[in-house]
């Protein structure tokens, strides 16, 4: 269980969000990831939802 949290604030980050989350998951330490999206109209939240499904054992909120 992780004791660390990465908070990622987003707005129209569909070009970056997947790479950012994958970079966090490739660290030696395990992190919880909290994505705070301000209703991005570009589909950022859908990409995050897909990553949640792709990584069910990772803690993405």
N, C-alpha and C positions, 0 to 999 in steps of 0.2 A: 504494500500500500504506500502510495506517495504521500509525502508531507510538504510538497511544493506545488504552487499554482502559478500558471502563466495566464495572464489576462490579456486578451487581444481585442482592443476596441476596433470596430470596423464601420466603414461606410463606403460602399462601392469598391470593395476590395476583391472582386471575383478574380482578378488577374493575379493576386498575391496570396490569398488565404490558404489555398491548398499547399503551396510551397512552404509557407510559414509553419503550418501545423505539422507537416511532414518533417521539417527541420527540428521542431521540438521533440518529436517522437524518436529522432535519431540521436538524441543526446544520451550520454551514459546514464544520467539520472532520470528516473521516471517522474513525469509531471502530470498533474491535472491540467486541462486546458479549458478556460472559460472564454467563450467568444461572446462579446457584447456588440450586437449589431443594431444600428439605429435605423431599422427598416430600409436597408439598402434596396433600391429599385433594380439593381443590376443582377440579382440572383445570388448574392453572396450567401444568404442563408440556406439556399438549396445545396450549394456546394458543401457547406458545413454538415448539413443533414446527410448527404451522401457519404461523407467521411465518417460520421457516427456509425452508419451502417457497415462501412468497410472495416472499421476498427472497433468491433464490439467490446473488446477487452481493454481498450484505452478509455480514459475518462475525459470525454469531451462534453462540455455543458454549454 
